[in-house]
């Protein structure tokens, strides 16, 4: 069986933690082991979609927002806007 990946979102992080797991409960448990100071509480664990899974297997940093959208798969303007927003809040990340 191919590896299944979950994206685990934190309350005080704009990026998700990627964990290989069979179930969402297992993903939450594994993510708690990677919890660091400043991450906040664990909000949700969502199954990575096929496009994200391909990126993960290639070793590419996956960007996925809490609302489910992705700056990697949008238009050039959307990616530029996302980059600008990240730069604006980089000191907090």
FENWO-V134556 format. One record per backbone hydrogen bond with DSSP energy under -0.5 kcal/mol. CO is the residue of the C=O (numbers start at 1). NH is the residue of the N-H. Records with the same first field share a line. If there is no record, write none. Layout:
# FENWO-V134556
CO = NH  NH
This chain:
# FENWO-V134556
4 = 21
5 = 48
6 = 8  19
7 = 9  46
8 = 17
9 = 43  44
10 = 13
17 = 8  19
19 = 6
23 = 27
24 = 28
25 = 29
26 = 30
27 = 31
28 = 32
29 = 33
30 = 34
31 = 34
32 = 35
36 = 39
39 = 12
41 = 11
44 = 9
46 = 7
49 = 53
50 = 54
51 = 55
52 = 56
53 = 57
54 = 58
55 = 59  60
56 = 59
62 = 64
63 = 72
65 = 68
69 = 65
70 = 73
75 = 79
76 = 80
77 = 81
78 = 82
79 = 83
80 = 84
81 = 85
82 = 86
83 = 87
84 = 88
85 = 89
87 = 90
89 = 92  93
